[in-house]
Amino acid sequence: AIKAELHFLQDHTDEELQFDKLRCLIDSIQSAGADSSSAEFYFKLSSHTEQITDTILKHFEDEEAQVRICLFKK
């Protein structure tokens, strides 16, 4: 149980770090103003949102697997 809890906390810590990076990227785009229309900003934003989407989907899959395991144990 402790190992599962630590894994859960680590997953959420990693996800929170990814969201923090996205917030910083959005802040930098907003503060750049007119320059934020550059392809580099769009590429970084797109790349980072894809990474977060993949992480969230993996997280959901892991949690669904845990629920299935718990249901089959009962």
C-alpha positions as CSV (number, residue, x, y, z in Angstrom):
1,A,0.0,0.0,0.0
2,I,2.8,2.4,0.8
3,K,4.6,1.6,-2.5
4,A,1.3,2.3,-4.4
5,E,0.8,5.6,-2.5
6,L,4.4,6.7,-3.3
7,H,3.8,5.9,-6.9
8,F,0.5,7.8,-6.9
9,L,2.2,10.8,-5.3
10,Q,5.1,10.7,-7.8
11,D,2.7,10.5,-10.8
12,H,0.8,13.6,-9.5
13,T,4.1,15.5,-8.8
14,D,5.3,14.8,-12.3
15,E,2.0,16.0,-13.8
16,E,2.0,19.1,-11.6
17,L,5.5,19.9,-12.9
18,Q,4.4,19.5,-16.5
19,F,1.4,21.9,-15.9
20,D,3.8,24.4,-14.2
21,K,6.0,24.3,-17.3
22,L,3.0,24.9,-19.5
23,R,1.9,27.9,-17.3
24,C,5.4,29.3,-17.6
25,L,5.4,28.9,-21.4
26,I,2.0,30.6,-21.7
27,D,3.2,33.4,-19.4
28,S,6.2,33.9,-21.6
29,I,4.0,33.9,-24.8
30,Q,1.7,36.5,-23.2
31,S,4.6,38.7,-22.0
32,A,6.2,38.5,-25.5
33,G,3.2,40.2,-26.9
34,A,3.4,40.7,-30.7
35,D,6.4,38.3,-30.9
36,S,4.3,35.5,-29.6
37,S,3.1,34.7,-33.0
38,S,6.4,33.1,-34.0
39,A,6.5,29.5,-35.1
40,E,8.8,28.6,-32.3
41,F,6.2,29.6,-29.7
42,Y,3.5,27.6,-31.4
43,F,5.8,24.6,-31.7
44,K,6.7,24.7,-28.0
45,L,3.1,25.1,-27.0
46,S,1.9,22.3,-29.3
47,S,4.7,20.0,-28.2
48,H,4.1,20.6,-24.5
49,T,0.4,20.2,-24.7
50,E,0.9,16.9,-26.6
51,Q,3.2,15.7,-23.8
52,I,0.7,16.6,-21.1
53,T,-2.1,14.9,-23.0
54,D,0.0,11.7,-23.3
55,T,0.8,11.9,-19.6
56,I,-2.8,12.3,-18.6
57,L,-4.0,9.5,-20.9
58,K,-1.3,7.2,-19.4
59,H,-2.4,8.3,-15.9
60,F,-6.1,7.4,-16.6
61,E,-5.1,4.0,-18.1
62,D,-3.0,3.2,-15.0
63,E,-5.8,4.2,-12.6
64,E,-8.4,2.2,-14.6
65,A,-6.1,-0.8,-14.4
66,Q,-5.9,-0.4,-10.7
67,V,-9.7,-0.2,-10.4
68,R,-10.0,-3.4,-12.5
69,I,-7.5,-5.1,-10.3
70,C,-9.4,-4.1,-7.1
71,L,-12.7,-5.3,-8.6
72,F,-11.3,-8.7,-9.6
73,K,-9.8,-9.2,-6.1
74,K,-13.2,-8.9,-4.5
